Every structure is written in structure tokens, then in C-alpha cells.
Amino acid sequence: MIGGRRPRARLLLVAAALLAGCVPVPAADGPRDTASVPALMSPSAIPASAGTPTVRAASPERMGRRVTVRVRSLGCGRIGTASAVAVGRRLLVTNRHVVAGADSIELNYWDGSRARARPRTVAVADDLALVEVSRRLPAVARVAPGDAAEGAELFVVGFPNGGQQTIAHGELIEYAPLERHPDASPVMRLSAPIAPGNSGGPVLDSSGAVIGVVFGIETATGHGLAVPASAVLELLEQRDAGGPVPSCP
């Protein structure tokens, strides 16, 4: 967290988490491939393993394209699409609400390859989750060592409405606490436009480092909301203290 950072305003209304494109699962004539999510695996040391290359790109746009993954989850009688960001060769960060109650999680990488995933652990207070993948990720993002300053330029990467990847430009308006969630990290208010499907996608700074993870929209203003980098690092560093994956909401 940045020294001296002070949340200046309180969020009055926060929209429901952005599990995009949720639709009822259609009836099927035969069985579907929806194997139950395996039990959580015991955590190991953080984040990417030694020798794992970190993408170094000329622009945050190029970085965003390579490290952001489309997520499709099936569970709780619905299908949802969202986003995630690679933080290890077989590890993604997304939102806790994205994996809640998921029986099956499918991924699309930037290079066109596909993989399956399973939740590993979730943050106790923040809307974050770690997800393990069945196939090595083609690129890994760098998480910023501290939270960005208010007014900083930023780029939001994701798959709004489950469509093509987009990159939206904006700035960090301010940090603010969440009402009724006193243990959660102060969240980032973003000027960049976001939509359902951006949930779990990264917020990048001008160097391409991850400074946040999108999770919702403030209903009063329409501003996007994101969990800051400090919370992402805390989840990576304290995996043993993570909570169980929630069931259907």
C-alpha cells in the first residue's frame, strides 16, 4: 500500500459483481462434461516459479493482450463469462464471485489455445481468487510492488460480455472503502469504462504492471471498481490463510 494513502469517500451503492453474460444452462438430452471442481490443493511458495519468464513489452496494450485470459464458468444452473490475469505459468488471479459454485471452468488464451481450470483458494475479505490451470500459460504478468497513486494513468483489459478482448484507457480517480465490508481493502474507482465480462481482468499501469483486478461497478456513478495490487500480493503471499471456495450465491 502507498504510504499516506487515504480513502477520501465512501461507496454508497455497489452493483452486483460482474459475472458477465449469465444465462440459464439449457436442458440437455445427454450428460454434460461438468466434473466437480477438485478439492483445494495445498499451497506452495509464491508467485511464478524460478526461471519463469515475465513478459516485457513496449506497451501496456501488448502486455494486456498476452496475460489476460477469457473465463467461462458453468455452475449454479448458469453459464458465465469473465476475465483473469496470469500471475504464474499455471496460476491465474480472478474474482471470488467468478469461481463461486463453479462445476467447470474453461479458459481461452491469447494464442488461441484452451485449457481447464480449478479454484485453488480465495481471499477472505477481498473479491479475489487463485485458479490453477491445466496448461501452461504463454505469458505471465508482473504485479506492481505497491498501490498506484490517485490520478495515475491506467488500462483495463478484459472480455466484456464474453466477446473480443478490449483495452480501455482511463485514470485512477481515488480509493474508497466499501460499505458493509470493513475488512476489505479500500477499492479503486476507475474512470475507464467496464462492462459485465471485465470481472477478474487486470488493471495495468503505463509500464504494463498489474495495479488492480476489476470486480464491479458503483451504481451511483457507473465507475468501475477494482481490488488494488496490495490485496493481490497479500493473497499470493498468504495462500495458506486463504478461505474455501464459496458455493452458489
C-alpha contacts under 8 A as a table, 3 or more apart, distances in Angstrom:
res1	aa1	res2	aa2	distance
1	M	5	R	7.55
1	M	146	G	5.21
1	M	147	D	5.03
1	M	230	S	5.62
2	I	5	R	5.60
2	I	146	G	6.03
2	I	147	D	5.48
2	I	148	A	7.21
2	I	149	A	7.35
6	R	175	Y	7.32
7	P	10	R	7.83
7	P	174	E	7.12
7	P	175	Y	4.86
7	P	176	A	4.59
7	P	177	P	6.52
7	P	186	P	6.80
8	R	174	E	7.27
8	R	175	Y	6.80
8	R	176	A	6.12
9	A	175	Y	7.56
9	A	176	A	5.25
9	A	177	P	7.25
10	R	176	A	5.47
10	R	177	P	5.54
10	R	178	L	6.60
10	R	179	E	6.87
11	L	14	V	6.91
11	L	176	A	6.47
11	L	177	P	6.48
11	L	178	L	5.61
11	L	179	E	6.15
11	L	218	E	7.39
12	L	178	L	7.99
12	L	179	E	6.72
12	L	220	A	7.27
13	L	218	E	5.97
13	L	219	T	5.55
13	L	220	A	6.02
14	V	216	G	7.22
14	V	217	I	6.09
14	V	218	E	4.39
14	V	219	T	5.42
14	V	220	A	7.68
15	A	216	G	6.33
15	A	217	I	5.30
15	A	218	E	5.58
15	A	219	T	5.24
16	A	216	G	6.75
16	A	217	I	7.60
17	A	97	H	6.84
17	A	199	S	7.50
17	A	215	F	6.06
17	A	216	G	4.92
17	A	217	I	7.53
18	L	82	A	7.76
18	L	195	A	7.52
18	L	196	P	4.86
18	L	197	G	6.36
18	L	198	N	7.09
18	L	199	S	5.25
18	L	215	F	6.31
18	L	216	G	5.46
18	L	217	I	7.74
19	L	22	C	6.50
19	L	80	G	5.90
19	L	81	T	6.40
19	L	82	A	6.14
19	L	97	H	7.13
19	L	98	V	5.97
19	L	196	P	6.24
19	L	197	G	6.26
19	L	199	S	6.44
20	A	80	G	5.58
20	A	81	T	5.07
20	A	82	A	5.87
20	A	160	P	7.41
20	A	161	N	5.67
20	A	162	G	6.93
20	A	195	A	7.90
20	A	196	P	4.16
20	A	197	G	4.20
20	A	198	N	7.58
20	A	199	S	7.47
21	G	79	I	7.39
21	G	80	G	5.37
21	G	81	T	5.89
21	G	161	N	5.68
21	G	162	G	6.75
21	G	196	P	6.85
21	G	197	G	6.98
22	C	78	R	5.97
22	C	79	I	5.24
22	C	80	G	4.39
22	C	81	T	7.15
23	V	78	R	5.22
23	V	79	I	5.43
23	V	80	G	6.90
24	P	77	G	5.76
24	P	78	R	4.25
24	P	79	I	6.40
25	V	74	L	7.96
25	V	77	G	5.46
25	V	78	R	4.78
25	V	79	I	6.05
28	A	31	P	7.08
28	A	32	R	7.58
34	T	74	L	7.62
34	T	103	D	5.77
34	T	104	S	5.40
35	A	103	D	6.17
35	A	104	S	6.47
36	S	103	D	4.85
36	S	104	S	6.85
37	V	102	A	7.04
37	V	103	D	5.35
37	V	104	S	6.55
37	V	118	R	5.89
37	V	119	P	7.41
38	P	118	R	6.85
40	L	119	P	6.86
40	L	120	R	5.06
40	L	121	T	6.60
40	L	244	P	7.87
41	M	120	R	6.02
42	S	240	D	7.78
43	P	120	R	7.90
43	P	239	R	5.96
43	P	240	D	6.20
44	S	239	R	7.90
45	A	237	E	7.79
46	I	49	S	7.37
46	I	236	L	5.90
46	I	237	E	6.14
47	P	87	V	6.63
47	P	88	G	6.00
47	P	236	L	6.23
47	P	237	E	7.78
48	A	52	T	6.16
48	A	87	V	6.52
48	A	88	G	4.16
48	A	89	R	6.36
48	A	91	L	7.95
49	S	52	T	5.67
49	S	88	G	7.19
49	S	89	R	7.76
52	T	88	G	7.73
52	T	89	R	7.09
53	P	139	A	7.50
53	P	140	V	7.12
54	T	139	A	6.75
54	T	140	V	5.28
54	T	141	A	6.25
54	T	142	R	6.75
55	V	63	M	6.84
55	V	139	A	6.01
55	V	140	V	6.03
55	V	141	A	6.40
55	V	142	R	7.87
56	R	63	M	7.33
57	A	60	P	7.06
57	A	62	R	6.21
57	A	63	M	5.75
57	A	208	G	7.52
58	A	62	R	7.16
59	S	62	R	5.45
59	S	63	M	6.49
59	S	206	S	7.38
59	S	207	S	6.86
59	S	208	G	6.62
60	P	63	M	4.91
60	P	64	G	5.87
60	P	155	F	7.25
60	P	204	L	6.68
60	P	205	D	7.07
60	P	206	S	5.90
60	P	207	S	5.97
60	P	208	G	4.09
60	P	209	A	7.77
61	E	64	G	5.08
61	E	65	R	6.28
61	E	155	F	7.69
61	E	167	I	6.81
61	E	208	G	7.61
62	R	65	R	5.25
62	R	66	R	6.57
63	M	66	R	5.45
63	M	67	V	6.32
63	M	141	A	7.51
63	M	208	G	5.83
64	G	67	V	5.52
64	G	68	T	5.85
64	G	157	V	6.01
64	G	167	I	7.60
64	G	202	P	7.75
64	G	204	L	7.51
64	G	208	G	7.18
65	R	68	T	5.91
65	R	110	W	6.49
65	R	157	V	7.63
65	R	165	Q	7.52
66	R	109	Y	7.89
66	R	110	W	5.57
66	R	111	D	7.85
66	R	138	P	7.40
66	R	139	A	6.03
67	V	85	V	5.63
67	V	86	A	5.30
67	V	110	W	7.52
67	V	138	P	7.73
67	V	139	A	5.54
67	V	140	V	5.75
67	V	141	A	5.86
68	T	83	S	6.86
68	T	84	A	5.72
68	T	85	V	4.62
68	T	86	A	6.51
68	T	109	Y	7.48
68	T	110	W	7.22
68	T	157	V	6.97
68	T	158	G	6.72
68	T	201	G	6.64
68	T	202	P	7.18
69	V	83	S	5.64
69	V	84	A	5.15
69	V	85	V	6.05
69	V	86	A	7.47
69	V	107	L	6.55
69	V	108	N	5.86
69	V	109	Y	5.24
69	V	110	W	6.70
69	V	158	G	7.73
69	V	201	G	7.93
70	R	81	T	7.29
70	R	82	A	6.13
70	R	83	S	4.76
70	R	84	A	6.56
70	R	107	L	5.60
70	R	108	N	5.14
70	R	109	Y	6.85
70	R	158	G	7.48
70	R	159	F	6.35
70	R	162	G	7.53
71	V	81	T	5.49
71	V	82	A	4.93
71	V	83	S	5.22
71	V	84	A	6.74
71	V	105	I	6.90
71	V	106	E	5.91
71	V	107	L	4.87
71	V	108	N	6.81
72	R	79	I	7.14
72	R	80	G	5.73
72	R	81	T	4.52
72	R	82	A	6.47
72	R	105	I	5.73
72	R	106	E	5.10
72	R	107	L	6.34
73	S	79	I	5.80
73	S	80	G	5.26
73	S	81	T	6.34
73	S	98	V	7.39
73	S	99	V	7.14
73	S	102	A	5.98
73	S	103	D	7.56
73	S	104	S	5.75
73	S	105	I	4.49
73	S	106	E	6.37
74	L	77	G	7.42
74	L	78	R	6.02
74	L	79	I	4.72
74	L	80	G	6.58
74	L	102	A	5.54
74	L	103	D	5.81
74	L	104	S	5.17
74	L	105	I	6.47
75	G	78	R	5.64
75	G	79	I	6.67
75	G	101	G	5.67
75	G	102	A	4.38
75	G	103	D	5.00
75	G	104	S	6.82
75	G	248	C	7.81
76	C	101	G	5.90
76	C	102	A	6.95
76	C	248	C	5.59
80	G	98	V	7.91
81	T	161	N	7.14
81	T	162	G	5.34
81	T	197	G	5.62
82	A	98	V	6.90
82	A	158	G	7.71
82	A	159	F	6.63
82	A	160	P	7.62
82	A	161	N	7.97
82	A	162	G	6.69
82	A	196	P	7.53
82	A	197	G	4.23
82	A	198	N	5.87
82	A	199	S	5.34
82	A	200	G	6.41
82	A	201	G	7.61
83	S	94	T	6.75
83	S	158	G	5.55
83	S	159	F	6.12
83	S	197	G	6.38
83	S	198	N	5.75
83	S	199	S	5.71
83	S	200	G	4.80
83	S	201	G	4.66
84	A	92	L	6.18
84	A	93	V	5.66
84	A	94	T	4.63
84	A	95	N	7.92
84	A	158	G	7.77
84	A	199	S	7.73
84	A	200	G	4.74
84	A	201	G	4.77
84	A	202	P	7.03
85	V	92	L	5.41
85	V	93	V	5.43
85	V	94	T	6.68
85	V	141	A	7.27
85	V	200	G	7.24
85	V	201	G	5.95
85	V	202	P	5.94
86	A	89	R	7.24
86	A	90	R	7.83
86	A	91	L	6.05
86	A	92	L	4.47
86	A	93	V	6.52
86	A	137	L	7.01
86	A	139	A	7.05
86	A	140	V	5.11
86	A	141	A	5.83
87	V	91	L	5.75
87	V	92	L	5.51
87	V	93	V	6.73
87	V	140	V	5.33
87	V	141	A	5.44
87	V	142	R	6.94
87	V	143	V	7.59
88	G	91	L	4.61
88	G	92	L	6.73
88	G	137	L	7.58
88	G	140	V	5.70
88	G	141	A	7.79
89	R	136	R	5.23
89	R	137	L	5.01
89	R	138	P	7.40
89	R	139	A	7.24
89	R	140	V	6.51
90	R	132	E	5.64
90	R	133	V	5.10
90	R	134	S	7.12
90	R	135	R	6.70
90	R	136	R	5.24
90	R	137	L	6.02
91	L	130	L	6.77
91	L	131	V	5.68
91	L	132	E	4.78
91	L	133	V	6.17
91	L	137	L	7.99
92	L	130	L	5.70
92	L	131	V	5.06
92	L	132	E	6.45
92	L	133	V	7.55
93	V	128	L	6.88
93	V	129	A	5.69
93	V	130	L	4.81
93	V	131	V	6.26
93	V	200	G	7.00
93	V	232	V	7.95
94	T	98	V	7.03
94	T	128	L	5.77
94	T	129	A	5.33
94	T	130	L	6.57
94	T	131	V	7.42
94	T	199	S	7.36
94	T	200	G	3.96
94	T	201	G	6.75
94	T	213	V	7.28
95	N	98	V	5.21
95	N	99	V	7.03
95	N	127	D	5.20
95	N	128	L	4.20
95	N	129	A	5.21
95	N	199	S	6.64
95	N	200	G	4.88
95	N	213	V	7.87
95	N	215	F	6.46
96	R	99	V	5.61
96	R	100	A	6.20
96	R	122	V	6.06
96	R	123	A	7.42
96	R	127	D	4.94
96	R	128	L	4.71
96	R	129	A	4.79
96	R	245	V	7.50
96	R	246	P	7.73
97	H	100	A	5.10
97	H	127	D	6.77
97	H	128	L	7.95
98	V	102	A	7.99
98	V	199	S	7.51
98	V	200	G	7.49
99	V	102	A	5.33
99	V	105	I	7.82
99	V	119	P	6.70
99	V	129	A	7.55
99	V	245	V	7.35
99	V	246	P	7.86
100	A	245	V	6.21
100	A	246	P	4.92
100	A	247	S	5.30
100	A	248	C	5.78
100	A	249	P	7.29
101	G	245	V	7.69
101	G	246	P	6.27
101	G	247	S	4.21
101	G	248	C	4.34
101	G	249	P	7.60
102	A	105	I	6.71
102	A	247	S	7.88
102	A	248	C	7.85
104	S	116	R	7.81
104	S	117	A	7.64
104	S	118	R	7.62
105	I	116	R	5.82
105	I	117	A	5.31
105	I	118	R	6.53
106	E	114	R	7.39
106	E	115	A	6.00
106	E	116	R	4.61
106	E	117	A	6.19
107	L	114	R	5.53
107	L	115	A	5.12
107	L	116	R	5.89
107	L	117	A	7.18
108	N	112	G	6.45
108	N	113	S	6.06
108	N	114	R	4.70
108	N	115	A	6.69
109	Y	112	G	5.49
109	Y	113	S	5.38
109	Y	114	R	6.06
109	Y	115	A	7.92
109	Y	137	L	7.42
109	Y	138	P	7.72
110	W	113	S	7.36
111	D	138	P	7.64
114	R	135	R	7.93
115	A	133	V	6.67
115	A	134	S	5.75
115	A	135	R	5.67
116	R	133	V	5.84
116	R	134	S	5.42
116	R	135	R	7.55
117	A	131	V	6.39
117	A	132	E	5.49
117	A	133	V	4.27
117	A	134	S	5.95
118	R	131	V	5.61
118	R	132	E	5.47
118	R	133	V	6.61
119	P	122	V	7.85
119	P	129	A	7.17
119	P	130	L	6.13
119	P	131	V	4.35
119	P	132	E	6.19
119	P	245	V	7.02
120	R	129	A	7.51
120	R	130	L	5.41
120	R	131	V	5.14
120	R	132	E	6.05
120	R	245	V	7.97
121	T	129	A	5.90
121	T	130	L	5.44
121	T	131	V	7.27
121	T	239	R	7.06
121	T	242	G	5.61
121	T	243	G	6.14
121	T	244	P	6.17
121	T	245	V	6.30
122	V	127	D	7.92
122	V	128	L	5.86
122	V	129	A	4.10
122	V	130	L	6.07
122	V	235	L	7.74
122	V	242	G	5.39
122	V	243	G	5.30
122	V	244	P	6.39
122	V	245	V	6.08
123	A	126	D	5.50
123	A	127	D	6.63
123	A	128	L	5.40
123	A	129	A	6.07
123	A	235	L	6.09
123	A	242	G	5.28
123	A	243	G	6.00
124	V	242	G	6.05
124	V	243	G	5.34
125	A	181	H	7.80
125	A	183	D	5.77
125	A	184	A	4.81
125	A	185	S	7.60
126	D	184	A	5.25
126	D	185	S	6.61
126	D	227	V	7.20
126	D	231	A	7.33
127	D	215	F	6.86
127	D	227	V	7.30
128	L	200	G	7.83
128	L	227	V	7.88
128	L	232	V	7.43
128	L	235	L	7.95
133	V	136	R	7.15
137	L	140	V	7.15
141	A	208	G	7.97
141	A	209	A	6.77
141	A	210	V	6.93
142	R	208	G	7.75
142	R	209	A	5.17
142	R	210	V	6.12
143	V	209	A	5.48
143	V	210	V	4.58
143	V	211	I	6.55
143	V	229	A	6.63
143	V	232	V	7.87
143	V	233	L	7.36
144	A	147	D	7.12
144	A	209	A	5.37
144	A	210	V	5.59
144	A	211	I	5.65
144	A	229	A	6.30
145	P	229	A	7.43
145	P	230	S	7.39
145	P	233	L	7.86
146	G	211	I	7.79
146	G	229	A	6.45
146	G	230	S	5.95
147	D	211	I	6.27
147	D	228	P	6.25
147	D	229	A	5.60
147	D	230	S	5.99
148	A	152	A	6.57
148	A	172	L	7.99
148	A	205	D	7.96
148	A	211	I	6.37
149	A	152	A	5.64
149	A	172	L	7.53
150	E	171	E	7.98
150	E	172	L	5.29
150	E	173	I	5.82
150	E	174	E	5.16
150	E	175	Y	7.35
151	G	171	E	5.69
151	G	172	L	4.96
151	G	173	I	5.66
151	G	174	E	7.27
152	A	171	E	5.41
152	A	172	L	5.37
152	A	205	D	7.61
153	E	169	H	7.67
153	E	170	G	6.03
153	E	171	E	4.47
153	E	172	L	6.63
153	E	205	D	6.30
153	E	206	S	6.50
154	L	169	H	6.02
154	L	170	G	5.41
154	L	171	E	5.21
154	L	172	L	6.83
154	L	192	A	7.99
154	L	203	V	6.52
154	L	204	L	5.53
154	L	205	D	4.71
154	L	206	S	6.31
155	F	167	I	6.31
155	F	168	A	5.50
155	F	169	H	4.68
155	F	170	G	6.30
155	F	171	E	7.96
155	F	192	A	7.48
155	F	203	V	5.57
155	F	204	L	5.04
155	F	205	D	6.36
155	F	206	S	7.60
156	V	167	I	5.52
156	V	168	A	5.06
156	V	169	H	6.52
156	V	170	G	7.92
156	V	192	A	6.87
156	V	194	I	7.69
156	V	201	G	7.24
156	V	202	P	6.10
156	V	203	V	4.60
156	V	204	L	6.42
156	V	214	V	7.95
157	V	165	Q	7.09
157	V	166	T	5.82
157	V	167	I	4.59
157	V	168	A	6.59
157	V	198	N	7.26
157	V	201	G	5.77
157	V	202	P	5.72
157	V	203	V	6.51
157	V	204	L	7.84
158	G	165	Q	5.46
158	G	166	T	5.73
158	G	167	I	6.85
158	G	197	G	6.94
158	G	198	N	4.75
158	G	199	S	7.63
158	G	200	G	7.94
158	G	201	G	5.02
158	G	202	P	7.26
159	F	162	G	5.21
159	F	163	G	5.52
159	F	164	Q	5.70
159	F	165	Q	4.58
159	F	166	T	6.20
159	F	197	G	5.35
159	F	198	N	5.54
159	F	201	G	7.95
160	P	163	G	5.90
160	P	164	Q	7.39
160	P	165	Q	7.28
160	P	166	T	7.35
160	P	194	I	7.21
160	P	195	A	5.35
160	P	196	P	5.54
160	P	197	G	4.13
160	P	198	N	5.14
161	N	195	A	6.89
161	N	196	P	5.44
161	N	197	G	4.77
161	N	198	N	7.78
162	G	197	G	5.57
168	A	192	A	5.76
168	A	193	P	6.46
168	A	194	I	7.72
169	H	192	A	5.50
170	G	190	L	6.93
170	G	191	S	5.17
170	G	192	A	4.23
170	G	193	P	7.85
171	E	190	L	6.02
171	E	191	S	5.51
171	E	192	A	6.66
172	L	188	M	6.72
172	L	189	R	6.09
172	L	190	L	4.98
172	L	191	S	6.57
173	I	188	M	7.45
173	I	189	R	5.40
173	I	190	L	5.64
173	I	191	S	6.46
174	E	188	M	6.04
174	E	189	R	5.47
174	E	190	L	7.69
175	Y	186	P	5.80
175	Y	187	V	5.39
175	Y	188	M	4.73
175	Y	189	R	6.09
176	A	186	P	5.06
176	A	187	V	5.43
176	A	188	M	6.67
176	A	189	R	7.34
177	P	181	H	7.88
177	P	182	P	7.45
177	P	184	A	7.63
177	P	185	S	7.01
177	P	186	P	4.34
177	P	187	V	6.13
178	L	181	H	5.42
178	L	182	P	6.83
178	L	184	A	7.09
178	L	186	P	6.66
178	L	187	V	7.11
179	E	182	P	6.88
181	H	184	A	5.56
185	S	227	V	7.13
185	S	228	P	7.54
185	S	231	A	6.75
186	P	227	V	7.62
186	P	228	P	7.76
187	V	225	L	6.42
187	V	226	A	5.71
187	V	227	V	5.24
187	V	228	P	6.36
188	M	212	G	7.76
188	M	225	L	5.44
188	M	226	A	5.00
188	M	227	V	6.32
188	M	228	P	6.45
189	R	223	H	6.17
189	R	224	G	5.91
189	R	225	L	5.02
189	R	226	A	6.88
190	L	193	P	7.86
190	L	223	H	5.73
190	L	224	G	4.99
190	L	225	L	6.08
190	L	226	A	7.60
191	S	223	H	6.00
191	S	224	G	6.80
192	A	223	H	7.66
192	A	224	G	6.96
193	P	223	H	7.33
193	P	224	G	6.70
194	I	198	N	6.21
194	I	217	I	7.94
194	I	224	G	6.00
195	A	198	N	5.80
196	P	199	S	6.67
198	N	201	G	5.46
198	N	214	V	6.57
198	N	215	F	7.63
199	S	213	V	7.71
199	S	214	V	5.23
199	S	215	F	4.80
199	S	216	G	6.76
200	G	213	V	5.65
200	G	214	V	5.36
200	G	215	F	6.02
201	G	213	V	5.63
201	G	214	V	5.60
202	P	210	V	6.10
202	P	211	I	7.54
202	P	212	G	5.90
202	P	213	V	4.66
202	P	214	V	6.36
203	V	210	V	5.71
203	V	211	I	5.62
203	V	212	G	4.80
203	V	213	V	5.68
203	V	214	V	6.85
203	V	226	A	7.71
204	L	207	S	7.59
204	L	208	G	5.25
204	L	209	A	5.27
204	L	210	V	4.57
204	L	211	I	5.52
204	L	212	G	7.06
205	D	208	G	5.33
205	D	209	A	5.57
205	D	210	V	6.62
205	D	211	I	6.35
206	S	209	A	7.54
210	V	213	V	7.80
210	V	229	A	6.69
211	I	228	P	5.92
211	I	229	A	4.62
212	G	226	A	5.69
212	G	227	V	5.28
212	G	228	P	4.23
212	G	229	A	4.83
212	G	232	V	7.57
213	V	226	A	5.03
213	V	227	V	5.17
213	V	228	P	6.63
213	V	229	A	7.60
214	V	224	G	7.28
214	V	225	L	5.85
214	V	226	A	4.04
214	V	227	V	6.40
215	F	224	G	7.98
215	F	225	L	6.00
215	F	226	A	5.41
215	F	227	V	6.99
216	G	224	G	6.08
216	G	225	L	5.13
216	G	226	A	6.96
217	I	222	G	5.89
217	I	223	H	5.70
217	I	224	G	4.58
217	I	225	L	5.47
218	E	221	T	5.79
218	E	222	G	5.26
218	E	223	H	5.41
218	E	224	G	6.40
218	E	225	L	6.78
219	T	222	G	5.38
219	T	223	H	7.69
227	V	231	A	6.69
227	V	232	V	7.63
228	P	231	A	5.69
228	P	232	V	6.82
229	A	232	V	4.98
229	A	233	L	6.19
230	S	233	L	5.17
230	S	234	E	6.16
231	A	234	E	4.96
231	A	235	L	6.27
232	V	235	L	5.24
232	V	236	L	6.37
233	L	236	L	5.04
233	L	237	E	6.01
234	E	237	E	5.07
234	E	238	Q	5.87
235	L	238	Q	5.29
235	L	239	R	5.75
235	L	242	G	7.15
236	L	239	R	5.75
238	Q	241	A	5.49
238	Q	242	G	6.91
239	R	242	G	5.19
246	P	249	P	7.81
